[in-house]
């Protein structure tokens, strides 16, 4: 699977210091991806909560459409931000995904849903109310059925604003 996933994630933090305990955020995702000869439009929504300073847990949903088959992903994730200084925050996190595949395979049968497990790492830049981060995500799939590769690695980009 050739996967290109560049997303614009607009995050609105519901509290002042976006990395402090009790902070919440809501995000919207818009991007694209390719699997084999299929190109997808990806939209999603996510939310996260900082259970302690610098450690967030989150839940997200993505819908992949305009390709065949349709794909839905539900993600549970945890991310820790390391505060180097006021502006730069390296981060690392773990994720678990349930992937629902809706469509017929080449033999006329349906695809089996699958799980993915992975990690993310990158660097977040914070300036006043702006957050920009870039990093890498790697996922390993339970079952591929010739649709997904065993392991996928891709870049993620996040642009966020606090209110």
VMD Tcl script that builds the backbone (N, CA, C; Angstrom):
set m [mol new atoms 489]
animate dup $m
set s [atomselect $m all]
$s set {name element resname resid chain x y z} {
  {N N UNK 1 A 0.852 -1.173 0.000}
  {CA C UNK 1 A 0.000 0.000 0.000}
  {C C UNK 1 A 0.894 1.232 0.000}
  {N N UNK 2 A 0.660 2.069 -0.921}
  {CA C UNK 2 A 1.326 3.367 -0.916}
  {C C UNK 2 A 0.421 4.321 -0.162}
  {N N UNK 3 A 0.944 4.884 0.896}
  {CA C UNK 3 A 0.100 5.747 1.721}
  {C C UNK 3 A 0.762 7.101 1.850}
  {N N UNK 4 A 0.061 8.103 1.435}
  {CA C UNK 4 A 0.478 9.485 1.634}
  {C C UNK 4 A -0.627 10.116 2.448}
  {N N UNK 5 A -0.265 10.631 3.603}
  {CA C UNK 5 A -1.299 11.191 4.464}
  {C C UNK 5 A -0.813 12.504 5.019}
  {N N UNK 6 A -1.266 13.569 4.435}
  {CA C UNK 6 A -0.984 14.905 4.937}
  {C C UNK 6 A -2.312 15.486 5.384}
  {N N UNK 7 A -2.400 15.834 6.621}
  {CA C UNK 7 A -3.666 16.331 7.149}
  {C C UNK 7 A -3.490 17.711 7.718}
  {N N UNK 8 A -4.523 18.484 7.580}
  {CA C UNK 8 A -4.604 19.756 8.275}
  {C C UNK 8 A -5.524 19.505 9.445}
  {N N UNK 9 A -4.999 19.614 10.616}
  {CA C UNK 9 A -5.771 19.369 11.823}
  {C C UNK 9 A -5.897 20.683 12.548}
  {N N UNK 10 A -7.105 21.174 12.628}
  {CA C UNK 10 A -7.352 22.432 13.311}
  {C C UNK 10 A -7.808 22.096 14.711}
  {N N UNK 11 A -7.015 22.493 15.685}
  {CA C UNK 11 A -7.286 22.146 17.065}
  {C C UNK 11 A -7.669 23.407 17.822}
  {N N UNK 12 A -8.761 23.329 18.526}
  {CA C UNK 12 A -9.111 24.452 19.390}
  {C C UNK 12 A -8.961 23.994 20.826}
  {N N UNK 13 A -8.080 24.612 21.534}
  {CA C UNK 13 A -7.872 24.298 22.945}
  {C C UNK 13 A -8.896 25.071 23.751}
  {N N UNK 14 A -9.531 24.398 24.684}
  {CA C UNK 14 A -10.598 25.025 25.444}
  {C C UNK 14 A -10.091 25.682 26.719}
  {N N UNK 15 A -8.790 25.628 26.974}
  {CA C UNK 15 A -8.211 26.281 28.145}
  {C C UNK 15 A -6.933 26.988 27.735}
  {N N UNK 16 A -6.392 27.841 28.599}
  {CA C UNK 16 A -5.220 28.658 28.290}
  {C C UNK 16 A -3.969 27.886 27.917}
  {N N UNK 17 A -3.303 27.220 28.869}
  {CA C UNK 17 A -2.085 26.459 28.589}
  {C C UNK 17 A -2.490 25.121 28.007}
  {N N UNK 18 A -2.221 24.932 26.727}
  {CA C UNK 18 A -2.720 23.736 26.050}
  {C C UNK 18 A -2.093 22.432 26.534}
  {N N UNK 19 A -1.038 22.466 27.349}
  {CA C UNK 19 A -0.399 21.247 27.819}
  {C C UNK 19 A -0.622 20.984 29.306}
  {N N UNK 20 A -1.451 21.774 29.985}
  {CA C UNK 20 A -1.625 21.611 31.426}
  {C C UNK 20 A -2.787 20.657 31.744}
  {N N UNK 21 A -2.690 20.039 32.925}
  {CA C UNK 21 A -3.714 19.102 33.370}
  {C C UNK 21 A -5.094 19.756 33.283}
  {N N UNK 22 A -6.054 19.014 32.764}
  {CA C UNK 22 A -7.405 19.519 32.625}
  {C C UNK 22 A -7.694 20.197 31.292}
  {N N UNK 23 A -6.661 20.496 30.500}
  {CA C UNK 23 A -6.887 21.110 29.187}
  {C C UNK 23 A -7.582 20.117 28.261}
  {N N UNK 24 A -8.420 20.668 27.421}
  {CA C UNK 24 A -9.166 19.859 26.454}
  {C C UNK 24 A -8.938 20.442 25.069}
  {N N UNK 25 A -9.028 19.596 24.059}
  {CA C UNK 25 A -8.961 20.104 22.691}
  {C C UNK 25 A -9.898 19.309 21.806}
  {N N UNK 26 A -10.341 19.973 20.750}
  {CA C UNK 26 A -11.185 19.363 19.741}
  {C C UNK 26 A -10.519 19.644 18.405}
  {N N UNK 27 A -10.467 18.637 17.538}
  {CA C UNK 27 A -9.796 18.825 16.258}
  {C C UNK 27 A -10.627 18.367 15.086}
  {N N UNK 28 A -10.397 18.988 13.943}
  {CA C UNK 28 A -10.985 18.589 12.674}
  {C C UNK 28 A -9.852 18.215 11.743}
  {N N UNK 29 A -10.053 17.182 10.946}
  {CA C UNK 29 A -8.997 16.680 10.070}
  {C C UNK 29 A -9.491 16.671 8.634}
  {N N UNK 30 A -8.628 17.092 7.720}
  {CA C UNK 30 A -8.911 17.048 6.295}
  {C C UNK 30 A -7.613 16.701 5.592}
  {N N UNK 31 A -7.657 15.676 4.751}
  {CA C UNK 31 A -6.433 15.269 4.080}
  {C C UNK 31 A -6.717 14.288 2.971}
  {N N UNK 32 A -5.683 13.598 2.554}
  {CA C UNK 32 A -5.797 12.619 1.489}
  {C C UNK 32 A -4.868 11.453 1.728}
  {N N UNK 33 A -5.199 10.328 1.110}
  {CA C UNK 33 A -4.381 9.126 1.225}
  {C C UNK 33 A -4.570 8.292 -0.032}
  {N N UNK 34 A -3.613 7.413 -0.308}
  {CA C UNK 34 A -3.699 6.500 -1.446}
  {C C UNK 34 A -3.418 5.088 -0.972}
  {N N UNK 35 A -4.210 4.152 -1.471}
  {CA C UNK 35 A -3.969 2.731 -1.252}
  {C C UNK 35 A -4.005 2.091 -2.631}
  {N N UNK 36 A -2.876 1.536 -3.063}
  {CA C UNK 36 A -2.813 0.977 -4.414}
  {C C UNK 36 A -3.162 2.045 -5.426}
  {N N UNK 37 A -4.176 1.766 -6.270}
  {CA C UNK 37 A -4.619 2.723 -7.286}
  {C C UNK 37 A -5.758 3.611 -6.795}
  {N N UNK 38 A -6.154 3.459 -5.543}
  {CA C UNK 38 A -7.288 4.207 -5.002}
  {C C UNK 38 A -6.810 5.450 -4.253}
  {N N UNK 39 A -7.394 6.590 -4.585}
  {CA C UNK 39 A -7.116 7.837 -3.882}
  {C C UNK 39 A -8.310 8.174 -3.005}
  {N N UNK 40 A -8.038 8.572 -1.772}
  {CA C UNK 40 A -9.092 8.835 -0.806}
  {C C UNK 40 A -9.052 10.279 -0.329}
  {N N UNK 41 A -10.212 10.791 -0.010}
  {CA C UNK 41 A -10.353 12.012 0.760}
  {C C UNK 41 A -10.605 11.570 2.195}
  {N N UNK 42 A -9.914 12.196 3.141}
  {CA C UNK 42 A -10.027 11.803 4.543}
  {C C UNK 42 A -10.551 12.988 5.354}
  {N N UNK 43 A -11.620 12.760 6.113}
  {CA C UNK 43 A -12.132 13.757 7.042}
  {C C UNK 43 A -12.243 13.105 8.411}
  {N N UNK 44 A -12.102 13.897 9.448}
  {CA C UNK 44 A -12.184 13.315 10.780}
  {C C UNK 44 A -12.396 14.350 11.856}
  {N N UNK 45 A -12.639 13.838 13.046}
  {CA C UNK 45 A -12.821 14.661 14.226}
  {C C UNK 45 A -12.123 13.947 15.382}
  {N N UNK 46 A -11.580 14.730 16.314}
  {CA C UNK 46 A -10.901 14.131 17.468}
  {C C UNK 46 A -11.061 15.029 18.683}
  {N N UNK 47 A -10.853 14.434 19.819}
  {CA C UNK 47 A -10.867 15.177 21.065}
  {C C UNK 47 A -9.806 14.609 21.989}
  {N N UNK 48 A -9.228 15.458 22.822}
  {CA C UNK 48 A -8.228 14.977 23.769}
  {C C UNK 48 A -8.351 15.728 25.092}
  {N N UNK 49 A -7.801 15.105 26.119}
  {CA C UNK 49 A -7.858 15.638 27.470}
  {C C UNK 49 A -6.509 15.378 28.134}
  {N N UNK 50 A -5.945 16.405 28.787}
  {CA C UNK 50 A -4.667 16.242 29.484}
  {C C UNK 50 A -4.949 15.729 30.895}
  {N N UNK 51 A -4.634 14.447 31.118}
  {CA C UNK 51 A -4.898 13.816 32.415}
  {C C UNK 51 A -3.923 14.303 33.475}
  {N N UNK 52 A -2.711 14.621 33.075}
  {CA C UNK 52 A -1.713 15.294 33.907}
  {C C UNK 52 A -0.999 16.279 32.991}
  {N N UNK 53 A -0.188 17.163 33.559}
  {CA C UNK 53 A 0.567 18.092 32.720}
  {C C UNK 53 A 1.355 17.319 31.670}
  {N N UNK 54 A 1.237 17.727 30.419}
  {CA C UNK 54 A 2.000 17.218 29.279}
  {C C UNK 54 A 1.566 15.851 28.757}
  {N N UNK 55 A 0.591 15.170 29.377}
  {CA C UNK 55 A 0.130 13.855 28.907}
  {C C UNK 55 A -1.349 13.918 28.539}
  {N N UNK 56 A -1.623 13.725 27.243}
  {CA C UNK 56 A -3.014 13.753 26.778}
  {C C UNK 56 A -3.462 12.360 26.363}
  {N N UNK 57 A -4.746 12.108 26.532}
  {CA C UNK 57 A -5.386 10.911 25.987}
  {C C UNK 57 A -6.484 11.411 25.062}
  {N N UNK 58 A -6.691 10.693 23.976}
  {CA C UNK 58 A -7.656 11.176 23.005}
  {C C UNK 58 A -8.391 10.075 22.290}
  {N N UNK 59 A -9.481 10.480 21.643}
  {CA C UNK 59 A -10.317 9.590 20.856}
  {C C UNK 59 A -10.611 10.290 19.546}
  {N N UNK 60 A -10.504 9.560 18.437}
  {CA C UNK 60 A -10.730 10.171 17.140}
  {C C UNK 60 A -11.475 9.267 16.189}
  {N N UNK 61 A -12.060 9.873 15.163}
  {CA C UNK 61 A -12.778 9.145 14.113}
  {C C UNK 61 A -12.369 9.726 12.763}
  {N N UNK 62 A -12.101 8.843 11.789}
  {CA C UNK 62 A -11.784 9.252 10.422}
  {C C UNK 62 A -12.692 8.517 9.459}
  {N N UNK 63 A -13.101 9.195 8.409}
  {CA C UNK 63 A -13.860 8.597 7.310}
  {C C UNK 63 A -13.046 8.766 6.045}
  {N N UNK 64 A -12.731 7.637 5.376}
  {CA C UNK 64 A -12.018 7.652 4.106}
  {C C UNK 64 A -13.044 7.354 3.021}
  {N N UNK 65 A -13.203 8.281 2.081}
  {CA C UNK 65 A -14.163 8.050 1.011}
  {C C UNK 65 A -13.586 8.530 -0.308}
  {N N UNK 66 A -14.311 8.358 -1.372}
  {CA C UNK 66 A -13.959 8.670 -2.756}
  {C C UNK 66 A -13.058 7.601 -3.359}
  {N N UNK 67 A -12.766 6.547 -2.616}
  {CA C UNK 67 A -12.043 5.388 -3.117}
  {C C UNK 67 A -12.884 4.157 -2.831}
  {N N UNK 68 A -12.415 3.009 -3.255}
  {CA C UNK 68 A -13.152 1.767 -3.025}
  {C C UNK 68 A -12.208 0.750 -2.405}
  {N N UNK 69 A -12.506 0.234 -1.259}
  {CA C UNK 69 A -13.719 0.354 -0.448}
  {C C UNK 69 A -13.669 1.580 0.473}
  {N N UNK 70 A -14.831 1.910 1.083}
  {CA C UNK 70 A -14.879 2.951 2.115}
  {C C UNK 70 A -14.207 2.438 3.375}
  {N N UNK 71 A -13.558 3.336 4.116}
  {CA C UNK 71 A -12.841 2.959 5.335}
  {C C UNK 71 A -13.238 3.916 6.457}
  {N N UNK 72 A -13.499 3.360 7.633}
  {CA C UNK 72 A -13.750 4.141 8.841}
  {C C UNK 72 A -12.716 3.713 9.873}
  {N N UNK 73 A -12.142 4.692 10.591}
  {CA C UNK 73 A -11.144 4.387 11.622}
  {C C UNK 73 A -11.533 5.062 12.928}
  {N N UNK 74 A -11.478 4.298 14.004}
  {CA C UNK 74 A -11.674 4.831 15.353}
  {C C UNK 74 A -10.342 4.661 16.077}
  {N N UNK 75 A -9.823 5.730 16.667}
  {CA C UNK 75 A -8.488 5.729 17.264}
  {C C UNK 75 A -8.533 6.146 18.723}
  {N N UNK 76 A -7.827 5.398 19.549}
  {CA C UNK 76 A -7.561 5.753 20.941}
  {C C UNK 76 A -6.064 6.009 21.026}
  {N N UNK 77 A -5.676 7.162 21.602}
  {CA C UNK 77 A -4.249 7.503 21.615}
  {C C UNK 77 A -3.848 8.213 22.898}
  {N N UNK 78 A -2.577 8.128 23.182}
  {CA C UNK 78 A -1.970 8.854 24.290}
  {C C UNK 78 A -0.697 9.501 23.789}
  {N N UNK 79 A -0.466 10.772 24.166}
  {CA C UNK 79 A 0.710 11.508 23.698}
  {C C UNK 79 A 1.327 12.280 24.850}
  {N N UNK 80 A 2.651 12.188 24.964}
  {CA C UNK 80 A 3.375 12.941 25.991}
  {C C UNK 80 A 4.220 14.012 25.305}
  {N N UNK 81 A 4.120 15.249 25.811}
  {CA C UNK 81 A 4.881 16.382 25.284}
  {C C UNK 81 A 6.003 16.726 26.260}
  {N N UNK 82 A 7.226 16.802 25.754}
  {CA C UNK 82 A 8.396 17.155 26.557}
  {C C UNK 82 A 8.639 18.649 26.373}
  {N N UNK 83 A 8.651 19.390 27.441}
  {CA C UNK 83 A 8.832 20.850 27.338}
  {C C UNK 83 A 10.321 21.202 27.355}
  {N N UNK 84 A 10.859 21.481 26.192}
  {CA C UNK 84 A 12.256 21.925 26.111}
  {C C UNK 84 A 12.362 23.375 26.557}
  {N N UNK 85 A 11.427 24.188 26.064}
  {CA C UNK 85 A 11.344 25.605 26.416}
  {C C UNK 85 A 9.923 26.062 26.105}
  {N N UNK 86 A 9.687 27.341 26.077}
  {CA C UNK 86 A 8.328 27.856 25.846}
  {C C UNK 86 A 7.804 27.548 24.445}
  {N N UNK 87 A 8.703 27.382 23.485}
  {CA C UNK 87 A 8.258 27.220 22.103}
  {C C UNK 87 A 8.349 25.802 21.555}
  {N N UNK 88 A 9.331 25.013 21.962}
  {CA C UNK 88 A 9.544 23.704 21.350}
  {C C UNK 88 A 9.197 22.575 22.306}
  {N N UNK 89 A 8.373 21.649 21.805}
  {CA C UNK 89 A 7.879 20.536 22.609}
  {C C UNK 89 A 7.957 19.244 21.789}
  {N N UNK 90 A 9.039 18.472 21.912}
  {CA C UNK 90 A 9.044 17.154 21.270}
  {C C UNK 90 A 7.917 16.318 21.872}
  {N N UNK 91 A 7.385 15.394 21.091}
  {CA C UNK 91 A 6.310 14.542 21.603}
  {C C UNK 91 A 6.491 13.102 21.147}
  {N N UNK 92 A 5.905 12.190 21.910}
  {CA C UNK 92 A 5.891 10.767 21.586}
  {C C UNK 92 A 4.571 10.207 22.084}
  {N N UNK 93 A 4.032 9.259 21.353}
  {CA C UNK 93 A 2.754 8.710 21.764}
  {C C UNK 93 A 2.493 7.336 21.187}
  {N N UNK 94 A 1.457 6.700 21.732}
  {CA C UNK 94 A 1.004 5.385 21.284}
  {C C UNK 94 A -0.430 5.504 20.789}
  {N N UNK 95 A -0.800 4.628 19.851}
  {CA C UNK 95 A -2.164 4.632 19.351}
  {C C UNK 95 A -2.645 3.217 19.079}
  {N N UNK 96 A -3.952 3.045 19.187}
  {CA C UNK 96 A -4.634 1.802 18.853}
  {C C UNK 96 A -5.802 2.185 17.969}
  {N N UNK 97 A -5.967 1.474 16.840}
  {CA C UNK 97 A -7.050 1.801 15.901}
  {C C UNK 97 A -7.883 0.568 15.591}
  {N N UNK 98 A -9.171 0.784 15.421}
  {CA C UNK 98 A -10.075 -0.224 14.868}
  {C C UNK 98 A -10.459 0.298 13.497}
  {N N UNK 99 A -10.265 -0.544 12.479}
  {CA C UNK 99 A -10.490 -0.134 11.099}
  {C C UNK 99 A -11.633 -0.954 10.516}
  {N N UNK 100 A -12.662 -0.257 10.062}
  {CA C UNK 100 A -13.836 -0.882 9.464}
  {C C UNK 100 A -13.754 -0.686 7.953}
  {N N UNK 101 A -13.782 -1.779 7.187}
  {CA C UNK 101 A -13.636 -1.721 5.737}
  {C C UNK 101 A -14.965 -2.141 5.110}
  {N N UNK 102 A -15.572 -1.240 4.355}
  {CA C UNK 102 A -16.897 -1.472 3.777}
  {C C UNK 102 A -16.803 -1.542 2.262}
  {N N UNK 103 A -16.877 -2.740 1.721}
  {CA C UNK 103 A -16.828 -2.920 0.279}
  {C C UNK 103 A -16.478 -4.357 -0.048}
  {N N UNK 104 A -16.481 -4.670 -1.332}
  {CA C UNK 104 A -16.182 -6.025 -1.778}
  {C C UNK 104 A -14.749 -6.126 -2.256}
  {N N UNK 105 A -14.121 -7.272 -1.941}
  {CA C UNK 105 A -12.770 -7.513 -2.448}
  {C C UNK 105 A -12.844 -8.052 -3.876}
  {N N UNK 106 A -11.721 -8.386 -4.460}
  {CA C UNK 106 A -11.665 -8.822 -5.860}
  {C C UNK 106 A -12.423 -10.118 -6.112}
  {N N UNK 107 A -12.611 -10.918 -5.067}
  {CA C UNK 107 A -13.307 -12.195 -5.218}
  {C C UNK 107 A -14.808 -12.072 -4.965}
  {N N UNK 108 A -15.289 -10.863 -4.741}
  {CA C UNK 108 A -16.705 -10.651 -4.506}
  {C C UNK 108 A -17.118 -10.773 -3.052}
  {N N UNK 109 A -16.185 -11.108 -2.175}
  {CA C UNK 109 A -16.486 -11.191 -0.746}
  {C C UNK 109 A -16.210 -9.859 -0.067}
  {N N UNK 110 A -16.483 -9.809 1.211}
  {CA C UNK 110 A -16.224 -8.565 1.939}
  {C C UNK 110 A -14.868 -8.634 2.629}
  {N N UNK 111 A -14.300 -7.463 2.873}
  {CA C UNK 111 A -13.064 -7.371 3.620}
  {C C UNK 111 A -13.347 -7.574 5.107}
  {N N UNK 112 A -12.383 -8.121 5.810}
  {CA C UNK 112 A -12.502 -8.222 7.259}
  {C C UNK 112 A -12.017 -6.923 7.885}
  {N N UNK 113 A -12.708 -6.477 8.934}
  {CA C UNK 113 A -12.226 -5.341 9.707}
  {C C UNK 113 A -10.929 -5.751 10.385}
  {N N UNK 114 A -10.116 -4.775 10.772}
  {CA C UNK 114 A -8.823 -5.104 11.374}
  {C C UNK 114 A -8.456 -4.066 12.437}
  {N N UNK 115 A -7.392 -4.338 13.146}
  {CA C UNK 115 A -6.849 -3.429 14.148}
  {C C UNK 115 A -5.465 -2.978 13.715}
  {N N UNK 116 A -5.058 -1.824 14.220}
  {CA C UNK 116 A -3.701 -1.332 14.004}
  {C C UNK 116 A -3.176 -0.800 15.330}
  {N N UNK 117 A -1.885 -0.947 15.529}
  {CA C UNK 117 A -1.201 -0.465 16.728}
  {C C UNK 117 A -0.006 0.332 16.251}
  {N N UNK 118 A 0.335 1.388 16.960}
  {CA C UNK 118 A 1.466 2.156 16.484}
  {C C UNK 118 A 1.938 3.212 17.443}
  {N N UNK 119 A 2.819 4.045 16.913}
  {CA C UNK 119 A 3.398 5.135 17.694}
  {C C UNK 119 A 3.539 6.360 16.818}
  {N N UNK 120 A 3.731 7.496 17.467}
  {CA C UNK 120 A 4.012 8.744 16.775}
  {C C UNK 120 A 5.108 9.476 17.537}
  {N N UNK 121 A 5.884 10.248 16.813}
  {CA C UNK 121 A 6.931 11.069 17.425}
  {C C UNK 121 A 7.151 12.282 16.534}
  {N N UNK 122 A 7.443 13.418 17.170}
  {CA C UNK 122 A 7.661 14.614 16.380}
  {C C UNK 122 A 8.005 15.800 17.252}
  {N N UNK 123 A 7.841 16.979 16.682}
  {CA C UNK 123 A 8.176 18.217 17.361}
  {C C UNK 123 A 7.036 19.216 17.180}
  {N N UNK 124 A 6.570 19.771 18.296}
  {CA C UNK 124 A 5.524 20.798 18.268}
  {C C UNK 124 A 6.172 22.155 18.544}
  {N N UNK 125 A 5.731 23.148 17.796}
  {CA C UNK 125 A 6.185 24.520 17.959}
  {C C UNK 125 A 4.983 25.339 18.425}
  {N N UNK 126 A 5.154 26.092 19.519}
  {CA C UNK 126 A 4.073 26.904 20.083}
  {C C UNK 126 A 4.512 28.357 20.110}
  {N N UNK 127 A 3.659 29.238 19.570}
  {CA C UNK 127 A 3.908 30.676 19.599}
  {C C UNK 127 A 2.577 31.356 19.879}
  {N N UNK 128 A 2.467 31.956 21.065}
  {CA C UNK 128 A 1.222 32.598 21.482}
  {C C UNK 128 A 0.065 31.611 21.377}
  {N N UNK 129 A -0.878 31.856 20.464}
  {CA C UNK 129 A -2.056 30.988 20.320}
  {C C UNK 129 A -1.927 29.974 19.182}
  {N N UNK 130 A -0.761 29.873 18.578}
  {CA C UNK 130 A -0.532 29.004 17.427}
  {C C UNK 130 A 0.279 27.778 17.826}
  {N N UNK 131 A -0.127 26.608 17.335}
  {CA C UNK 131 A 0.628 25.362 17.503}
  {C C UNK 131 A 0.832 24.766 16.124}
  {N N UNK 132 A 2.074 24.441 15.790}
  {CA C UNK 132 A 2.392 23.738 14.548}
  {C C UNK 132 A 3.259 22.554 14.942}
  {N N UNK 133 A 2.885 21.371 14.500}
  {CA C UNK 133 A 3.725 20.209 14.786}
  {C C UNK 133 A 3.874 19.356 13.541}
  {N N UNK 134 A 4.977 18.647 13.493}
  {CA C UNK 134 A 5.252 17.720 12.404}
  {C C UNK 134 A 5.935 16.502 12.996}
  {N N UNK 135 A 5.569 15.358 12.485}
  {CA C UNK 135 A 6.149 14.137 13.009}
  {C C UNK 135 A 5.897 12.959 12.104}
  {N N UNK 136 A 6.258 11.804 12.608}
  {CA C UNK 136 A 6.101 10.561 11.873}
  {C C UNK 136 A 5.199 9.620 12.682}
  {N N UNK 137 A 4.392 8.853 11.972}
  {CA C UNK 137 A 3.522 7.857 12.582}
  {C C UNK 137 A 3.853 6.520 11.940}
  {N N UNK 138 A 3.919 5.473 12.756}
  {CA C UNK 138 A 4.091 4.125 12.218}
  {C C UNK 138 A 3.008 3.236 12.805}
  {N N UNK 139 A 2.344 2.473 11.923}
  {CA C UNK 139 A 1.273 1.569 12.335}
  {C C UNK 139 A 1.583 0.153 11.864}
  {N N UNK 140 A 1.193 -0.823 12.674}
  {CA C UNK 140 A 1.280 -2.233 12.306}
  {C C UNK 140 A -0.134 -2.788 12.328}
  {N N UNK 141 A -0.516 -3.483 11.258}
  {CA C UNK 141 A -1.863 -4.008 11.119}
  {C C UNK 141 A -1.930 -5.471 11.541}
  {N N UNK 142 A -3.047 -5.858 12.192}
  {CA C UNK 142 A -3.270 -7.253 12.566}
  {C C UNK 142 A -3.442 -8.140 11.347}
  {N N UNK 143 A -4.264 -7.699 10.416}
  {CA C UNK 143 A -4.601 -8.475 9.236}
  {C C UNK 143 A -4.528 -7.547 8.038}
  {N N UNK 144 A -3.969 -8.018 6.961}
  {CA C UNK 144 A -3.815 -7.149 5.807}
  {C C UNK 144 A -4.672 -7.572 4.623}
  {N N UNK 145 A -4.940 -8.850 4.452}
  {CA C UNK 145 A -5.763 -9.373 3.348}
  {C C UNK 145 A -5.329 -8.840 1.996}
  {N N UNK 146 A -4.086 -8.428 1.844}
  {CA C UNK 146 A -3.643 -7.884 0.577}
  {C C UNK 146 A -4.097 -6.455 0.342}
  {N N UNK 147 A -4.828 -5.886 1.299}
  {CA C UNK 147 A -5.320 -4.521 1.142}
  {C C UNK 147 A -4.361 -3.539 1.789}
  {N N UNK 148 A -3.968 -3.802 3.037}
  {CA C UNK 148 A -2.996 -2.975 3.750}
  {C C UNK 148 A -1.644 -3.668 3.721}
  {N N UNK 149 A -0.586 -2.894 3.754}
  {CA C UNK 149 A 0.739 -3.464 3.979}
  {C C UNK 149 A 0.822 -3.862 5.445}
  {N N UNK 150 A 1.792 -4.673 5.787}
  {CA C UNK 150 A 1.952 -5.123 7.173}
  {C C UNK 150 A 2.211 -3.950 8.109}
  {N N UNK 151 A 3.079 -3.016 7.675}
  {CA C UNK 151 A 3.435 -1.845 8.476}
  {C C UNK 151 A 3.432 -0.616 7.575}
  {N N UNK 152 A 2.885 0.471 8.079}
  {CA C UNK 152 A 2.853 1.726 7.327}
  {C C UNK 152 A 3.533 2.826 8.133}
  {N N UNK 153 A 4.297 3.660 7.467}
  {CA C UNK 153 A 4.940 4.813 8.084}
  {C C UNK 153 A 4.584 6.039 7.247}
  {N N UNK 154 A 4.154 7.113 7.909}
  {CA C UNK 154 A 3.762 8.306 7.181}
  {C C UNK 154 A 3.980 9.543 8.036}
  {N N UNK 155 A 3.964 10.706 7.376}
  {CA C UNK 155 A 4.144 11.988 8.047}
  {C C UNK 155 A 2.799 12.543 8.490}
  {N N UNK 156 A 2.802 13.288 9.603}
  {CA C UNK 156 A 1.602 14.007 10.011}
  {C C UNK 156 A 1.992 15.452 10.299}
  {N N UNK 157 A 1.088 16.357 9.959}
  {CA C UNK 157 A 1.272 17.779 10.200}
  {C C UNK 157 A 0.037 18.293 10.907}
  {N N UNK 158 A 0.237 19.070 11.962}
  {CA C UNK 158 A -0.868 19.611 12.753}
  {C C UNK 158 A -0.715 21.119 12.847}
  {N N UNK 159 A -1.807 21.842 12.598}
  {CA C UNK 159 A -1.853 23.280 12.793}
  {C C UNK 159 A -2.999 23.531 13.763}
  {N N UNK 160 A -2.712 24.209 14.868}
  {CA C UNK 160 A -3.749 24.435 15.874}
  {C C UNK 160 A -3.748 25.851 16.407}
  {N N UNK 161 A -4.886 26.243 16.961}
  {CA C UNK 161 A -5.062 27.570 17.539}
  {C C UNK 161 A -5.743 27.438 18.879}
  {N N UNK 162 A -5.337 28.222 19.861}
  {CA C UNK 162 A -6.008 28.211 21.157}
  {C C UNK 162 A -6.931 29.408 21.252}
  {N N UNK 163 A -7.972 29.225 22.015}
  {CA C UNK 163 A -8.963 30.293 22.196}
  {C C UNK 163 A -9.143 30.572 23.662}
}
mol reanalyze $m
mol bondsrecalc $m
mol representation Tube
mol addrep $m
